[in-house]
Amino acid sequence: MILKVLFFLNGIVFIFVVLVFTLVKFKETKQLRSILSQMGQLDMESNQKLVILDYKNPSYQEMDRLLSLNAPDIEEQIILFQSPKWLHEIKRKTWSKHKVIHASSLYDTHIKEGHLALISNRKYRVEIITEVTEYFNQLYAKVEYKEQSQSW
């Protein structure tokens, strides 16, 4: 009898956790779609990717280094940067290859502290990459490999 009650309670807790997780993901996706639609109004090209970066993210220094590189084969990224205004102005000049937009310039947008994500708008779905530093490291590694193979 006690075992049946424990299984029942375990099932209820599991369903509750799955429901909460689904709601959180739905809310996050809705916010990202809102950001993408606002970026579309700012003449975001369909092939561009949007990087959401909060300066409090632990990977910020690595992202700063990667975004500061000016490899000619790397496409322009749109950086939605959550930071103090003075830091935004500095990074807008430092990351000159990319379009840097301060998060406060978007309507009703709140970026979680320490957030880092890359968003790509595919035809009918939003692709979210959370390992952005690894993505950029691979991107630059491909460019370096291509340059080395061409020099031979």
N, C-alpha and C positions, 0 to 999 in steps of 0.2 A: 504494500500500500504506500509506504513512504517512498519507495523507489519510483512508483508511478507519479507521485506528486512532484518529485525532483525532476523527472523527465519533462513533465508538463511545464514547470517553472523555467527549466532550461530552454525549452522551446519558445516560451513567451519572451524571455530575455533575448534570445537569438533573433527573433522576428523584430523586436524593438530596436536592436542594434543595427540590423540591416535597414530598417525603415529610416532611422536617423542618418545613417551613412548616405543613403539614397537622397534624402532631402538636402543634406549638406552639399553633395556633388551637384545636384540640380541647381541649387542656389548659386554655386560657384560658376557653373556653366552659363547660367543666365546672365551673371555679371560680366563674364568674358564676352558673351555675344553682344551685350550692351556696349562694351568697350570697342569691340570690332566695328559695330555699326557707327559709333561716333568717329572712329578712325577712318571709316569709309567716307564720311562727310569731309574729312580733311585730305581728300585725294590720295588715299592709300591705294597703291597699285595692287592688283590681284595677286601678283607673285611675291610681294613683300611679306616679310614675317614681322611680327610684333613681339618685342622682348619687353616684358614687364619686370622692372628691377627696382627693388627697394635698397637704398644704400646701407641699411642695417643687416642685409643678408650676409651670412658668413662667407659666401663666395664672391662678395663684391670686389675685393682686390684682384682676384683672378679675372673676373669679368671686365674690370677696368683695363687690365693689361691686354686682354684679348680684343676689346673694342677699340683700343688705342692703336692696334696694328693697322697698317694701311696697305694690305695686300690688294693688288689691283683686281684679282679674280674673285674677290669676295663681294657679294652683292650688298647694296645698302640695306640696312635694317632700320626699323623704326623702334626707338627705345622710349618706352613710357617710364619715366624716371621719377620715383618718389624720393624726394630729398629736400633739404632746405634750398631756397631760391638761389643763394650764392653758389652752392655746390652745383646746382643745375647749370648755371651760367658757365662755370668753369668746364664742366663735362661737355657742354654743347660745343665748346671750342676744341676740347681735347679729342672728342670722338667726331671729328669733322667729316668723316666718311659716312656717318649715319645721321638720321634725322632724330633729334632728341627733343622729346616733348615732356613738359612737366605734368605730373599727374593731376595737379590742381586745375589744369586748363580744360579737363573733361568734366562734363556735367554729371553730378551725382555718382562719382566714382570713388570708392574706398579701396585702397590696396592694403592688404594685410601686412603687418610689420614683418620684414624679412622675406617678403615674397619674391620669387624669381621663377619666371616661366617664359616659354617661347610659344606663341600662338600663331598658327597658320590656318587660314580660312580656305578649306577645300570646298568644292562646289556646294555640297549640302551638309557638311559637317565641319566642326571646329576640331583641329588637331592641336593637342596641348603637349608640349615637351617640358618635363620638369627638370631634367638633367641638362640644363642649358650650357654649363661650362664644358661638359663632355661633348656636347653637340658642336660647340665652337672649336674645341680642340681637334675634333675629327675633321671639321671643315678646313681648318688651317693645315692639318696634316695632309689632306688630299691636295691642297694647293701646292704645298712644298714638294710632294711626291711628283706632281705634274710638272713643276718647274725643273726638278732634277732630271726627270726622264727626257724632257725636251732639250736639256743642255748636253745630253750624251749624243 
